[in-house]
Amino acid sequence: MNILEKIIADKYLEVAERKSLVPVKLLEGSVFFEGKVVSMKKYVTNPEKSGIIAEFKRKSPSKGVINGSASVEKVSIGYMQAGASALSILTDTEYFGGSSDDLKAARKFNFCPIIRKDFIVDEYQILEAKSMGADCILLIAAALEPAKLKSLASFAKGLGLEILMEVHDGAELERSLCDDLDLVGVNNRNLKTFEVSVDTSLALVDQIPGNFVKVSESGISDPNTMIELKKAGFDGFLIGENFMKSSRPEQAAYNFIKEFKKLSAQESELSKA
Ligand SMILES: O=P(O)(O)OC[C@@H](O)[C@@H](O)c1c[nH]c2ccccc12
């Protein structure tokens, strides 16, 4: 069993347990349930912003503990002040050290799109996402049968949520593309082997139809790489570890975005010349 298969197997058990403890009616009673969704698609493509979806992640199966002491309040506010377009909050506890409380805290302190980063295998988790105040969910093509991915996407759409579908190769992209998706992400990290390469994004970008917002995910640690990915056609950049490994993730994001803006300005000067 590879790590993704293990996480997914555990996720089914975890969701079954929560389902038996927290009834859907209670989720639907949350103040956020009727709340308006802030569009990830719009924020990520807004030229005034960086396109960065900044992630709050305490640990991961590939890296172990990344940051054991960061405050979600401080970091999420700081990310947005630094110029991020949106937030990604891990809610998986066992493998990533996150929780629904992290997402609720981020929601409380920020008016911006927030994606619930988790391994969604059941409609119940989409209701949970809405009840926490999320605007967008992640669906991982490598973890879901195409028919199931499509029905989960349509369920999320029905609640007004946006959907980021994550793929890792052309075959996943082809079999799982559907109209209900808003953003398509290419994960540079293979969730089965943990290998990371931005070439994965560069190789797939032209296969993503133009009506979807294109996001490159994982392993981005240099503003020059972001410039390269942007030139290739990406609108969004999901960055976690490179910020979270710092004792002040919000400061790391600020420095990164400042450098990115400087490089972008130089690029556009060059293209004018
Ligand atoms: O920390 P990184 O290398 O910047 O990557 C962020 C994000 O892409 C990564 O956390 C991620 C991408 N897809 C996922 C699916 C589940 C959990 C986590 C992820």
The ligand as a Tripos MOL2 file, in Angstrom:
@<TRIPOS>MOLECULE
LIG
   19    20     1     0     0
SMALL
NO_CHARGES

@<TRIPOS>ATOM
      1 O1          4.4650   22.3670    0.8950 O.co2     1 LIG1
      2 P1          4.5670   22.4930   -0.5670 P.3       1 LIG1
      3 O2          5.6030   21.6220   -1.1850 O.co2     1 LIG1
      4 O3          4.7110   23.9420   -0.9900 O.co2     1 LIG1
      5 O4          3.1540   21.9910   -1.1690 O.3       1 LIG1
      6 C1          1.9350   22.6340   -0.8650 C.3       1 LIG1
      7 C2          0.7590   21.7820   -1.3650 C.3       1 LIG1
      8 O5          0.8320   21.7140   -2.7460 O.3       1 LIG1
      9 C3          0.7660   20.3850   -0.7480 C.3       1 LIG1
     10 O6          0.6540   20.5160    0.6340 O.3       1 LIG1
     11 C4         -0.3380   19.4760   -1.2760 C.ar      1 LIG1
     12 C5         -0.6970   19.3380   -2.5660 C.ar      1 LIG1
     13 N1         -1.7070   18.4450   -2.6930 N.ar      1 LIG1
     14 C6         -2.0090   17.9670   -1.4820 C.ar      1 LIG1
     15 C7         -2.9800   17.0370   -1.1070 C.ar      1 LIG1
     16 C8         -3.1020   16.7820    0.2430 C.ar      1 LIG1
     17 C9         -2.2630   17.3550    1.1710 C.ar      1 LIG1
     18 C10        -1.3070   18.2840    0.8020 C.ar      1 LIG1
     19 C11        -1.1690   18.5900   -0.5300 C.ar      1 LIG1
@<TRIPOS>BOND
     1     1     2 2
     2     2     3 1
     3     2     4 1
     4     2     5 1
     5     5     6 1
     6     6     7 1
     7     7     8 1
     8     7     9 1
     9     9    10 1
    10     9    11 1
    11    11    12 ar
    12    11    19 ar
    13    12    13 ar
    14    13    14 ar
    15    14    15 ar
    16    14    19 ar
    17    15    16 ar
    18    16    17 ar
    19    17    18 ar
    20    18    19 ar
@<TRIPOS>SUBSTRUCTURE
     1 LIG1         1 GROUP 0 **** ****
